[in-house]
Structure formats: structure tokens, C-alpha cells
């Protein structure tokens, strides 16, 4: 799939879009979700192969479900 | 959420339900998805904090999307 961005990059972009929608800084999202700020940055850049637990914690902190977060990642990707 | 099964356990059950729906053994699913048979067993028992890449490989092998697989895990959980 050469013209597509990677799944992890799309996931990271979806996290960033939701974070910005909520007017949160990376540091604020990190605080709410219980991660380090630099970890949020690396997730948003698609550098982390996030686990299901991480997907859920991020989704919860963003006020959405894990299903919705993956749906939005799909949308970003297409 | 004391009366709920864990998210990872629900994910594992959703994988098993789809695998059985396709009449695949753990070994066959492992072969299609490119994992070891014992790994599939541990995922189905909820013992693995699966990554997004693993969720996608399993979903693809089961003929569904990652979003659908997480939706079914939610359904199993409720």
C-alpha cells in the first residue's frame, strides 16, 4: 500500500486531532492519561506500536471509545 | 468495573469467536496471520497486551477490520 500512510502514523494523527479538538497540550493529555509527555509525542508521530491498553487509556482521556479512535485513524488514512 | 471481564480477555474471546466462525484451528489461524500457535492461545486467553499491529494482522486473517474486531470485543464484554 505505497500511497497510504502507515497504520501507526494514522493512529498518531487521530490522537493528535482529538487532542487538538479538546484544546489539550501533549503535556495535558499525558497528565490525564497517565503517560509521560514525550511518550504522547512519539505516539503522535507514529513511532510506537501502541498496545490495546494504551489505545484504551488514550481514548478514555480523549472522551471517546477505542473503536471510535481506530475508526478515525482509518479515516485519516484514506 | 468489577463485574466486567477485562478488555484483553474480551479481545481474546472475540478472536476465538471469529476463528471458530471460520472453522479454523489455532494452528491454522497462526499460519495465516504469521504467528506461533501458542501465541494465538495466549491471546485468546487474554494473556497478551496485543499491539495495534497484532490486532490488525489478526483481523486481516479473520476477514474483518480491526474496528470490527474491537467492536465485537466490546459486545462480548457487555
Backbone of each chain as nested JSON, in Angstrom:
{
  "chains": [
    {"id": "A", "residues": [
      {"number": 1, "name": "UNK", "atoms": {"N": [0.838, -1.192, 0.0], "CA": [0.0, 0.0, 0.0], "C": [0.877, 1.249, 0.0]}},
      {"number": 2, "name": "UNK", "atoms": {"N": [1.581, 1.5, -1.116], "CA": [2.608, 2.531, -1.137], "C": [2.072, 3.949, -0.93]}},
      {"number": 3, "name": "UNK", "atoms": {"N": [0.829, 4.228, -1.33], "CA": [0.344, 5.605, -1.221], "C": [-0.334, 5.864, 0.128]}},
      {"number": 4, "name": "UNK", "atoms": {"N": [-0.428, 4.853, 0.936], "CA": [-1.058, 5.042, 2.232], "C": [-0.018, 5.357, 3.295]}},
      {"number": 5, "name": "UNK", "atoms": {"N": [-0.412, 6.14, 4.279], "CA": [0.46, 6.299, 5.429], "C": [0.284, 5.066, 6.301]}},
      {"number": 6, "name": "UNK", "atoms": {"N": [1.259, 4.817, 7.154], "CA": [1.207, 3.597, 7.955], "C": [0.081, 3.686, 8.974]}},
      {"number": 7, "name": "UNK", "atoms": {"N": [-0.316, 2.533, 9.393], "CA": [-1.381, 2.418, 10.387], "C": [-1.01, 3.149, 11.688]}},
      {"number": 8, "name": "UNK", "atoms": {"N": [0.248, 3.022, 12.098], "CA": [0.666, 3.661, 13.349], "C": [0.707, 5.179, 13.193]}},
      {"number": 9, "name": "UNK", "atoms": {"N": [1.117, 5.641, 12.015], "CA": [1.137, 7.085, 11.75], "C": [-0.297, 7.624, 11.752]}},
      {"number": 10, "name": "UNK", "atoms": {"N": [-1.205, 6.864, 11.136], "CA": [-2.616, 7.283, 11.103], "C": [-3.192, 7.313, 12.518]}},
      {"number": 11, "name": "UNK", "atoms": {"N": [-2.827, 6.324, 13.309], "CA": [-3.306, 6.306, 14.693], "C": [-2.809, 7.549, 15.433]}},
      {"number": 12, "name": "UNK", "atoms": {"N": [-1.537, 7.865, 15.249], "CA": [-0.959, 9.034, 15.906], "C": [-1.642, 10.328, 15.481]}},
      {"number": 13, "name": "UNK", "atoms": {"N": [-1.955, 10.425, 14.198], "CA": [-2.641, 11.628, 13.708], "C": [-4.041, 11.736, 14.306]}},
      {"number": 14, "name": "UNK", "atoms": {"N": [-4.712, 10.596, 14.442], "CA": [-6.062, 10.607, 15.039], "C": [-5.986, 11.063, 16.495]}},
      {"number": 15, "name": "UNK", "atoms": {"N": [-4.963, 10.611, 17.205], "CA": [-4.78, 11.058, 18.598], "C": [-4.568, 12.571, 18.611]}},
      {"number": 16, "name": "UNK", "atoms": {"N": [-3.712, 13.047, 17.713], "CA": [-3.428, 14.488, 17.707], "C": [-4.674, 15.311, 17.378]}},
      {"number": 17, "name": "UNK", "atoms": {"N": [-5.453, 14.842, 16.388], "CA": [-6.676, 15.572, 16.02], "C": [-7.633, 15.666, 17.2]}},
      {"number": 18, "name": "UNK", "atoms": {"N": [-7.809, 14.555, 17.913], "CA": [-8.721, 14.58, 19.069], "C": [-8.148, 15.44, 20.191]}},
      {"number": 19, "name": "UNK", "atoms": {"N": [-6.831, 15.357, 20.397], "CA": [-6.222, 16.184, 21.437], "C": [-6.427, 17.672, 21.128]}},
      {"number": 20, "name": "UNK", "atoms": {"N": [-6.234, 18.045, 19.861], "CA": [-6.388, 19.457, 19.487], "C": [-7.861, 19.875, 19.542]}},
      {"number": 21, "name": "UNK", "atoms": {"N": [-8.735, 18.959, 19.188], "CA": [-10.178, 19.221, 19.304], "C": [-10.538, 19.573, 20.75]}},
      {"number": 22, "name": "UNK", "atoms": {"N": [-9.855, 18.934, 21.694], "CA": [-10.128, 19.193, 23.107], "C": [-9.259, 20.324, 23.674]}},
      {"number": 23, "name": "UNK", "atoms": {"N": [-8.481, 20.952, 22.803], "CA": [-7.598, 22.058, 23.217], "C": [-6.663, 21.642, 24.351]}},
      {"number": 24, "name": "UNK", "atoms": {"N": [-6.124, 20.444, 24.226], "CA": [-5.16, 19.953, 25.218], "C": [-3.75, 19.992, 24.627]}},
      {"number": 25, "name": "UNK", "atoms": {"N": [-2.784, 20.323, 25.456], "CA": [-1.381, 20.176, 25.056], "C": [-0.995, 18.7, 25.213]}},
      {"number": 26, "name": "UNK", "atoms": {"N": [0.137, 18.317, 24.616], "CA": [0.62, 16.937, 24.807], "C": [0.819, 16.664, 26.293]}},
      {"number": 27, "name": "UNK", "atoms": {"N": [1.314, 17.672, 26.991], "CA": [1.566, 17.521, 28.419], "C": [0.26, 17.292, 29.185]}},
      {"number": 28, "name": "UNK", "atoms": {"N": [-0.776, 18.032, 28.815], "CA": [-2.069, 17.868, 29.494], "C": [-2.667, 16.494, 29.214]}},
      {"number": 29, "name": "UNK", "atoms": {"N": [-2.614, 16.069, 27.946], "CA": [-3.127, 14.731, 27.628], "C": [-2.333, 13.666, 28.384]}},
      {"number": 30, "name": "UNK", "atoms": {"N": [-1.021, 13.849, 28.421], "CA": [-0.181, 12.899, 29.155], "C": [-0.619, 12.819, 30.615]}},
      {"number": 31, "name": "UNK", "atoms": {"N": [-0.908, 13.967, 31.198], "CA": [-1.329, 14.003, 32.595], "C": [-2.635, 13.255, 32.812]}},
      {"number": 32, "name": "UNK", "atoms": {"N": [-3.606, 13.513, 31.934], "CA": [-4.921, 12.873, 32.072], "C": [-4.817, 11.36, 31.863]}},
      {"number": 33, "name": "UNK", "atoms": {"N": [-4.026, 10.954, 30.86], "CA": [-3.969, 9.531, 30.505], "C": [-2.931, 8.768, 31.328]}},
      {"number": 34, "name": "UNK", "atoms": {"N": [-2.088, 9.508, 32.052], "CA": [-1.089, 8.839, 32.883], "C": [0.148, 8.379, 32.122]}},
      {"number": 35, "name": "UNK", "atoms": {"N": [0.539, 9.177, 31.122], "CA": [1.773, 8.879, 30.387], "C": [2.734, 10.066, 30.514]}},
      {"number": 36, "name": "UNK", "atoms": {"N": [3.952, 9.859, 30.057], "CA": [4.912, 10.965, 30.006], "C": [4.653, 11.755, 28.724]}},
      {"number": 37, "name": "UNK", "atoms": {"N": [4.889, 13.068, 28.799], "CA": [4.655, 13.933, 27.632], "C": [5.412, 13.461, 26.389]}},
      {"number": 38, "name": "UNK", "atoms": {"N": [6.639, 13.008, 26.581], "CA": [7.423, 12.594, 25.407], "C": [6.844, 11.319, 24.78]}},
      {"number": 39, "name": "UNK", "atoms": {"N": [6.166, 10.521, 25.598], "CA": [5.525, 9.313, 25.061], "C": [4.377, 9.704, 24.128]}},
      {"number": 40, "name": "UNK", "atoms": {"N": [3.572, 10.683, 24.553], "CA": [2.47, 11.156, 23.699], "C": [3.031, 11.66, 22.365]}},
      {"number": 41, "name": "UNK", "atoms": {"N": [4.13, 12.395, 22.431], "CA": [4.753, 12.886, 21.201], "C": [5.142, 11.747, 20.269]}},
      {"number": 42, "name": "UNK", "atoms": {"N": [5.726, 10.717, 20.832], "CA": [6.169, 9.6, 19.978], "C": [4.975, 8.813, 19.424]}},
      {"number": 43, "name": "UNK", "atoms": {"N": [3.9, 8.723, 20.203], "CA": [2.677, 8.072, 19.683], "C": [2.129, 8.889, 18.513]}},
      {"number": 44, "name": "UNK", "atoms": {"N": [2.07, 10.202, 18.687], "CA": [1.502, 11.059, 17.631], "C": [2.344, 11.018, 16.363]}},
      {"number": 45, "name": "UNK", "atoms": {"N": [3.626, 10.769, 16.506], "CA": [4.484, 10.657, 15.309], "C": [4.467, 9.251, 14.713]}},
      {"number": 46, "name": "UNK", "atoms": {"N": [3.696, 8.357, 15.308], "CA": [3.588, 7.001, 14.766], "C": [4.794, 6.144, 15.072]}},
      {"number": 47, "name": "UNK", "atoms": {"N": [5.517, 6.511, 16.123], "CA": [6.752, 5.791, 16.442], "C": [6.535, 4.656, 17.443]}},
      {"number": 48, "name": "UNK", "atoms": {"N": [5.313, 4.514, 17.93], "CA": [5.047, 3.495, 18.948], "C": [4.018, 2.494, 18.45]}},
      {"number": 49, "name": "UNK", "atoms": {"N": [4.335, 1.234, 18.608], "CA": [3.358, 0.201, 18.293], "C": [2.493, 0.026, 19.545]}},
      {"number": 50, "name": "UNK", "atoms": {"N": [1.519, 0.924, 19.672], "CA": [0.701, 1.006, 20.887], "C": [-0.033, -0.303, 21.192]}},
      {"number": 51, "name": "UNK", "atoms": {"N": [-0.182, -0.588, 22.474], "CA": [-0.936, -1.78, 22.886], "C": [-2.407, -1.435, 23.053]}},
      {"number": 52, "name": "UNK", "atoms": {"N": [-3.225, -2.493, 23.164], "CA": [-4.665, -2.293, 23.358], "C": [-4.926, -1.484, 24.629]}},
      {"number": 53, "name": "UNK", "atoms": {"N": [-4.166, -1.728, 25.685], "CA": [-4.341, -0.965, 26.932], "C": [-4.047, 0.516, 26.723]}},
      {"number": 54, "name": "UNK", "atoms": {"N": [-3.0, 0.793, 25.963], "CA": [-2.647, 2.193, 25.683], "C": [-3.709, 2.864, 24.822]}},
      {"number": 55, "name": "UNK", "atoms": {"N": [-4.194, 2.142, 23.802], "CA": [-5.264, 2.669, 22.948], "C": [-6.462, 3.055, 23.822]}},
      {"number": 56, "name": "UNK", "atoms": {"N": [-6.798, 2.191, 24.778], "CA": [-7.962, 2.441, 25.64], "C": [-7.738, 3.624, 26.566]}},
      {"number": 57, "name": "UNK", "atoms": {"N": [-6.543, 3.701, 27.143], "CA": [-6.269, 4.822, 28.053], "C": [-6.303, 6.14, 27.302]}},
      {"number": 58, "name": "UNK", "atoms": {"N": [-5.738, 6.163, 26.097], "CA": [-5.75, 7.391, 25.303], "C": [-7.18, 7.754, 24.907]}},
      {"number": 59, "name": "UNK", "atoms": {"N": [-7.945, 6.758, 24.46], "CA": [-9.323, 7.02, 24.038], "C": [-10.126, 7.588, 25.208]}},
      {"number": 60, "name": "UNK", "atoms": {"N": [-9.984, 6.976, 26.369], "CA": [-10.731, 7.43, 27.553], "C": [-10.381, 8.882, 27.864]}},
      {"number": 61, "name": "UNK", "atoms": {"N": [-9.086, 9.179, 27.826], "CA": [-8.649, 10.542, 28.136], "C": [-9.16, 11.545, 27.097]}},
      {"number": 62, "name": "UNK", "atoms": {"N": [-9.422, 11.055, 25.886], "CA": [-9.906, 11.928, 24.81], "C": [-11.435, 11.948, 24.733]}},
      {"number": 63, "name": "UNK", "atoms": {"N": [-12.079, 11.236, 25.635], "CA": [-13.542, 11.255, 25.704], "C": [-14.231, 10.456, 24.625]}},
      {"number": 64, "name": "UNK", "atoms": {"N": [-13.515, 9.48, 24.047], "CA": [-14.102, 8.641, 23.002], "C": [-13.822, 7.173, 23.33]}},
      {"number": 65, "name": "UNK", "atoms": {"N": [-14.332, 6.279, 22.497], "CA": [-14.081, 4.854, 22.703], "C": [-12.886, 4.419, 21.856]}},
      {"number": 66, "name": "UNK", "atoms": {"N": [-12.256, 3.311, 22.222], "CA": [-11.181, 2.765, 21.385], "C": [-11.661, 2.508, 19.948]}},
      {"number": 67, "name": "UNK", "atoms": {"N": [-12.895, 2.031, 19.804], "CA": [-13.45, 1.783, 18.464], "C": [-13.479, 3.086, 17.659]}},
      {"number": 68, "name": "UNK", "atoms": {"N": [-13.945, 4.159, 18.302], "CA": [-14.011, 5.445, 17.603], "C": [-12.621, 5.941, 17.211]}},
      {"number": 69, "name": "UNK", "atoms": {"N": [-11.671, 5.727, 18.089], "CA": [-10.301, 6.184, 17.802], "C": [-9.719, 5.43, 16.602]}},
      {"number": 70, "name": "UNK", "atoms": {"N": [-9.963, 4.117, 16.547], "CA": [-9.463, 3.353, 15.381], "C": [-10.212, 3.717, 14.108]}},
      {"number": 71, "name": "UNK", "atoms": {"N": [-11.522, 4.007, 14.241], "CA": [-12.293, 4.447, 13.077], "C": [-11.718, 5.737, 12.515]}},
      {"number": 72, "name": "UNK", "atoms": {"N": [-11.4, 6.668, 13.404], "CA": [-10.866, 7.952, 12.958], "C": [-9.472, 7.77, 12.348]}},
      {"number": 73, "name": "UNK", "atoms": {"N": [-8.706, 6.83, 12.895], "CA": [-7.39, 6.54, 12.31], "C": [-7.565, 6.015, 10.879]}},
      {"number": 74, "name": "UNK", "atoms": {"N": [-8.565, 5.166, 10.68], "CA": [-8.87, 4.669, 9.327], "C": [-9.215, 5.816, 8.388]}},
      {"number": 75, "name": "UNK", "atoms": {"N": [-10.011, 6.738, 8.909], "CA": [-10.468, 7.866, 8.092], "C": [-9.274, 8.739, 7.699]}},
      {"number": 76, "name": "UNK", "atoms": {"N": [-8.391, 8.984, 8.649], "CA": [-7.182, 9.774, 8.391], "C": [-6.351, 9.115, 7.295]}},
      {"number": 77, "name": "UNK", "atoms": {"N": [-6.383, 7.805, 7.315], "CA": [-5.504, 7.022, 6.432], "C": [-5.992, 7.035, 4.98]}},
      {"number": 78, "name": "UNK", "atoms": {"N": [-7.282, 7.254, 4.799], "CA": [-7.833, 7.109, 3.447], "C": [-7.878, 8.398, 2.649]}}
    ]},
    {"id": "B", "residues": [
      {"number": 1, "name": "UNK", "atoms": {"N": [-14.701, -1.562, 37.539], "CA": [-15.663, -2.35, 36.769], "C": [-15.55, -3.825, 37.163]}},
      {"number": 2, "name": "UNK", "atoms": {"N": [-15.924, -4.155, 38.389], "CA": [-15.665, -5.477, 38.941], "C": [-16.437, -6.602, 38.24]}},
      {"number": 3, "name": "UNK", "atoms": {"N": [-17.629, -6.302, 37.667], "CA": [-18.411, -7.394, 37.085], "C": [-18.075, -7.617, 35.614]}},
      {"number": 4, "name": "UNK", "atoms": {"N": [-17.192, -6.784, 35.093], "CA": [-16.841, -6.931, 33.69], "C": [-15.609, -7.814, 33.545]}},
      {"number": 5, "name": "UNK", "atoms": {"N": [-15.559, -8.528, 32.44], "CA": [-14.301, -9.209, 32.155], "C": [-13.336, -8.175, 31.601]}},
      {"number": 6, "name": "UNK", "atoms": {"N": [-12.068, -8.473, 31.677], "CA": [-11.078, -7.48, 31.255], "C": [-11.141, -7.287, 29.749]}},
      {"number": 7, "name": "UNK", "atoms": {"N": [-10.639, -6.136, 29.37], "CA": [-10.596, -5.788, 27.956], "C": [-9.781, -6.802, 27.137]}},
      {"number": 8, "name": "UNK", "atoms": {"N": [-8.685, -7.254, 27.707], "CA": [-7.837, -8.2, 26.976], "C": [-8.515, -9.561, 26.86]}},
      {"number": 9, "name": "UNK", "atoms": {"N": [-9.233, -9.935, 27.914], "CA": [-9.971, -11.209, 27.881], "C": [-11.087, -11.123, 26.835]}},
      {"number": 10, "name": "UNK", "atoms": {"N": [-11.765, -9.995, 26.805], "CA": [-12.845, -9.804, 25.821], "C": [-12.273, -9.832, 24.403]}},
      {"number": 11, "name": "UNK", "atoms": {"N": [-11.109, -9.212, 24.226], "CA": [-10.478, -9.232, 22.909], "C": [-10.171, -10.672, 22.501]}},
      {"number": 12, "name": "UNK", "atoms": {"N": [-9.623, -11.427, 23.442], "CA": [-9.291, -12.823, 23.163], "C": [-10.518, -13.654, 22.795]}},
      {"number": 13, "name": "UNK", "atoms": {"N": [-11.607, -13.402, 23.499], "CA": [-12.842, -14.143, 23.193], "C": [-13.37, -13.774, 21.805]}},
      {"number": 14, "name": "UNK", "atoms": {"N": [-13.236, -12.502, 21.449], "CA": [-13.691, -12.083, 20.114], "C": [-12.849, -12.766, 19.036]}},
      {"number": 15, "name": "UNK", "atoms": {"N": [-11.55, -12.872, 19.286], "CA": [-10.684, -13.576, 18.327], "C": [-11.142, -15.027, 18.206]}},
      {"number": 16, "name": "UNK", "atoms": {"N": [-11.402, -15.664, 19.332], "CA": [-11.804, -17.078, 19.296], "C": [-13.127, -17.266, 18.563]}},
      {"number": 17, "name": "UNK", "atoms": {"N": [-14.091, -16.37, 18.847], "CA": [-15.392, -16.475, 18.181], "C": [-15.237, -16.376, 16.667]}},
      {"number": 18, "name": "UNK", "atoms": {"N": [-14.428, -15.434, 16.208], "CA": [-14.233, -15.275, 14.764], "C": [-13.462, -16.465, 14.179]}},
      {"number": 19, "name": "UNK", "atoms": {"N": [-12.485, -16.95, 14.936], "CA": [-11.717, -18.104, 14.453], "C": [-12.643, -19.311, 14.286]}},
      {"number": 20, "name": "UNK", "atoms": {"N": [-13.526, -19.51, 15.277], "CA": [-14.433, -20.666, 15.212], "C": [-15.471, -20.481, 14.109]}},
      {"number": 21, "name": "UNK", "atoms": {"N": [-15.905, -19.241, 13.94], "CA": [-16.84, -18.929, 12.85], "C": [-16.225, -19.325, 11.507]}},
      {"number": 22, "name": "UNK", "atoms": {"N": [-14.905, -19.189, 11.396], "CA": [-14.227, -19.537, 10.143], "C": [-13.759, -20.988, 10.111]}},
      {"number": 23, "name": "UNK", "atoms": {"N": [-14.114, -21.735, 11.163], "CA": [-13.715, -23.143, 11.266], "C": [-12.201, -23.321, 11.134]}},
      {"number": 24, "name": "UNK", "atoms": {"N": [-11.476, -22.432, 11.8], "CA": [-10.018, -22.53, 11.804], "C": [-9.542, -23.038, 13.166]}},
      {"number": 25, "name": "UNK", "atoms": {"N": [-8.512, -23.864, 13.166], "CA": [-7.834, -24.208, 14.42], "C": [-6.909, -23.051, 14.805]}},
      {"number": 26, "name": "UNK", "atoms": {"N": [-6.442, -23.067, 16.055], "CA": [-5.468, -22.041, 16.458], "C": [-4.243, -22.112, 15.551]}},
      {"number": 27, "name": "UNK", "atoms": {"N": [-3.872, -23.338, 15.215], "CA": [-2.693, -23.529, 14.37], "C": [-2.911, -22.932, 12.973]}},
      {"number": 28, "name": "UNK", "atoms": {"N": [-4.102, -23.136, 12.448], "CA": [-4.398, -22.578, 11.117], "C": [-4.41, -21.055, 11.136]}},
      {"number": 29, "name": "UNK", "atoms": {"N": [-5.05, -20.494, 12.163], "CA": [-5.064, -19.028, 12.263], "C": [-3.633, -18.495, 12.423]}},
      {"number": 30, "name": "UNK", "atoms": {"N": [-2.857, -19.177, 13.233], "CA": [-1.461, -18.782, 13.424], "C": [-0.725, -18.771, 12.08]}},
      {"number": 31, "name": "UNK", "atoms": {"N": [-0.971, -19.793, 11.281], "CA": [-0.311, -19.885, 9.985], "C": [-0.699, -18.732, 9.069]}},
      {"number": 32, "name": "UNK", "atoms": {"N": [-2.002, -18.433, 9.024], "CA": [-2.487, -17.36, 8.15], "C": [-1.955, -16.006, 8.615]}},
      {"number": 33, "name": "UNK", "atoms": {"N": [-1.962, -15.781, 9.937], "CA": [-1.601, -14.464, 10.471], "C": [-0.1, -14.315, 10.693]}},
      {"number": 34, "name": "UNK", "atoms": {"N": [0.616, -15.424, 10.595], "CA": [2.061, -15.358, 10.774], "C": [2.513, -15.318, 12.226]}},
      {"number": 35, "name": "UNK", "atoms": {"N": [1.784, -16.033, 13.091], "CA": [2.179, -16.146, 14.495], "C": [2.394, -17.618, 14.845]}},
      {"number": 36, "name": "UNK", "atoms": {"N": [2.946, -17.84, 16.025], "CA": [3.074, -19.208, 16.529], "C": [1.743, -19.618, 17.155]}},
      {"number": 37, "name": "UNK", "atoms": {"N": [1.414, -20.899, 17.052], "CA": [0.15, -21.391, 17.597], "C": [-0.018, -21.062, 19.077]}},
      {"number": 38, "name": "UNK", "atoms": {"N": [1.048, -21.189, 19.836], "CA": [0.926, -20.926, 21.273], "C": [0.648, -19.441, 21.543]}},
      {"number": 39, "name": "UNK", "atoms": {"N": [1.088, -18.601, 20.634], "CA": [0.813, -17.161, 20.799], "C": [-0.688, -16.906, 20.651]}},
      {"number": 40, "name": "UNK", "atoms": {"N": [-1.301, -17.534, 19.65], "CA": [-2.756, -17.379, 19.457], "C": [-3.492, -17.835, 20.714]}},
      {"number": 41, "name": "UNK", "atoms": {"N": [-3.057, -18.951, 21.289], "CA": [-3.682, -19.448, 22.518], "C": [-3.606, -18.414, 23.642]}},
      {"number": 42, "name": "UNK", "atoms": {"N": [-2.455, -17.796, 23.793], "CA": [-2.303, -16.832, 24.888], "C": [-3.109, -15.556, 24.619]}},
      {"number": 43, "name": "UNK", "atoms": {"N": [-3.219, -15.176, 23.35], "CA": [-4.078, -14.017, 23.009], "C": [-5.526, -14.347, 23.358]}},
      {"number": 44, "name": "UNK", "atoms": {"N": [-5.978, -15.535, 22.971], "CA": [-7.381, -15.908, 23.218], "C": [-7.681, -15.993, 24.709]}},
      {"number": 45, "name": "UNK", "atoms": {"N": [-6.686, -16.309, 25.512], "CA": [-6.893, -16.357, 26.967], "C": [-6.743, -14.977, 27.62]}},
      {"number": 46, "name": "UNK", "atoms": {"N": [-6.49, -13.962, 26.814], "CA": [-6.375, -12.602, 27.362], "C": [-5.07, -12.366, 28.083]}},
      {"number": 47, "name": "UNK", "atoms": {"N": [-4.062, -13.159, 27.753], "CA": [-2.783, -13.047, 28.463], "C": [-1.805, -12.083, 27.781]}},
      {"number": 48, "name": "UNK", "atoms": {"N": [-2.189, -11.571, 26.624], "CA": [-1.269, -10.704, 25.877], "C": [-1.854, -9.313, 25.707]}},
      {"number": 49, "name": "UNK", "atoms": {"N": [-1.059, -8.325, 26.016], "CA": [-1.464, -6.949, 25.759], "C": [-1.104, -6.653, 24.302]}},
      {"number": 50, "name": "UNK", "atoms": {"N": [-1.978, -7.1, 23.411], "CA": [-1.711, -7.06, 21.97], "C": [-1.451, -5.64, 21.47]}},
      {"number": 51, "name": "UNK", "atoms": {"N": [-0.581, -5.523, 20.493], "CA": [-0.296, -4.222, 19.877], "C": [-1.254, -3.973, 18.71]}},
      {"number": 52, "name": "UNK", "atoms": {"N": [-1.271, -2.719, 18.266], "CA": [-2.127, -2.366, 17.124], "C": [-1.756, -3.198, 15.895]}},
      {"number": 53, "name": "UNK", "atoms": {"N": [-0.475, -3.44, 15.685], "CA": [-0.063, -4.259, 14.534], "C": [-0.604, -5.684, 14.64]}},
      {"number": 54, "name": "UNK", "atoms": {"N": [-0.566, -6.229, 15.848], "CA": [-1.085, -7.59, 16.052], "C": [-2.598, -7.627, 15.855]}},
      {"number": 55, "name": "UNK", "atoms": {"N": [-3.294, -6.62, 16.387], "CA": [-4.749, -6.534, 16.205], "C": [-5.07, -6.541, 14.709]}},
      {"number": 56, "name": "UNK", "atoms": {"N": [-4.3, -5.786, 13.94], "CA": [-4.551, -5.691, 12.5], "C": [-4.257, -6.994, 11.781]}},
      {"number": 57, "name": "UNK", "atoms": {"N": [-3.15, -7.64, 12.144], "CA": [-2.808, -8.905, 11.478], "C": [-3.853, -9.961, 11.787]}},
      {"number": 58, "name": "UNK", "atoms": {"N": [-4.322, -9.992, 13.04], "CA": [-5.35, -10.975, 13.406], "C": [-6.661, -10.674, 12.667]}},
      {"number": 59, "name": "UNK", "atoms": {"N": [-7.038, -9.389, 12.651], "CA": [-8.296, -9.012, 11.993], "C": [-8.25, -9.399, 10.513]}},
      {"number": 60, "name": "UNK", "atoms": {"N": [-7.139, -9.062, 9.868], "CA": [-6.994, -9.379, 8.435], "C": [-7.142, -10.886, 8.208]}},
      {"number": 61, "name": "UNK", "atoms": {"N": [-6.474, -11.669, 9.052], "CA": [-6.528, -13.129, 8.904], "C": [-7.947, -13.657, 9.142]}},
      {"number": 62, "name": "UNK", "atoms": {"N": [-8.733, -12.924, 9.923], "CA": [-10.102, -13.343, 10.238], "C": [-11.118, -12.729, 9.271]}},
      {"number": 63, "name": "UNK", "atoms": {"N": [-10.629, -11.987, 8.294], "CA": [-11.509, -11.437, 7.258], "C": [-12.352, -10.266, 7.725]}},
      {"number": 64, "name": "UNK", "atoms": {"N": [-11.902, -9.582, 8.77], "CA": [-12.626, -8.414, 9.277], "C": [-11.647, -7.249, 9.467]}},
      {"number": 65, "name": "UNK", "atoms": {"N": [-12.177, -6.103, 9.875], "CA": [-11.31, -4.95, 10.125], "C": [-10.952, -4.898, 11.616]}},
      {"number": 66, "name": "UNK", "atoms": {"N": [-9.861, -4.205, 11.951], "CA": [-9.533, -4.002, 13.37], "C": [-10.699, -3.35, 14.126]}},
      {"number": 67, "name": "UNK", "atoms": {"N": [-11.379, -2.391, 13.486], "CA": [-12.525, -1.723, 14.128], "C": [-13.603, -2.755, 14.472]}},
      {"number": 68, "name": "UNK", "atoms": {"N": [-13.895, -3.65, 13.522], "CA": [-14.916, -4.667, 13.768], "C": [-14.503, -5.6, 14.911]}},
      {"number": 69, "name": "UNK", "atoms": {"N": [-13.226, -5.944, 14.94], "CA": [-12.744, -6.848, 15.984], "C": [-12.884, -6.195, 17.372]}},
      {"number": 70, "name": "UNK", "atoms": {"N": [-12.561, -4.92, 17.477], "CA": [-12.722, -4.221, 18.768], "C": [-14.195, -4.052, 19.127]}},
      {"number": 71, "name": "UNK", "atoms": {"N": [-15.024, -3.817, 18.124], "CA": [-16.473, -3.718, 18.372], "C": [-16.998, -5.021, 18.951]}},
      {"number": 72, "name": "UNK", "atoms": {"N": [-16.561, -6.129, 18.361], "CA": [-17.035, -7.434, 18.836], "C": [-16.489, -7.725, 20.231]}},
      {"number": 73, "name": "UNK", "atoms": {"N": [-15.287, -7.266, 20.517], "CA": [-14.742, -7.426, 21.866], "C": [-15.595, -6.649, 22.874]}},
      {"number": 74, "name": "UNK", "atoms": {"N": [-16.015, -5.454, 22.486], "CA": [-16.912, -4.657, 23.341], "C": [-18.21, -5.401, 23.589]}},
      {"number": 75, "name": "UNK", "atoms": {"N": [-18.728, -6.008, 22.544], "CA": [-20.012, -6.713, 22.634], "C": [-19.876, -7.907, 23.579]}},
      {"number": 76, "name": "UNK", "atoms": {"N": [-18.781, -8.633, 23.44], "CA": [-18.515, -9.783, 24.311], "C": [-18.466, -9.338, 25.772]}},
      {"number": 77, "name": "UNK", "atoms": {"N": [-17.948, -8.135, 25.963], "CA": [-17.693, -7.634, 27.311], "C": [-18.964, -7.211, 28.031]}},
      {"number": 78, "name": "UNK", "atoms": {"N": [-19.974, -6.859, 27.235], "CA": [-21.173, -6.279, 27.861], "C": [-22.238, -7.313, 28.194]}}
    ]}
  ]
}
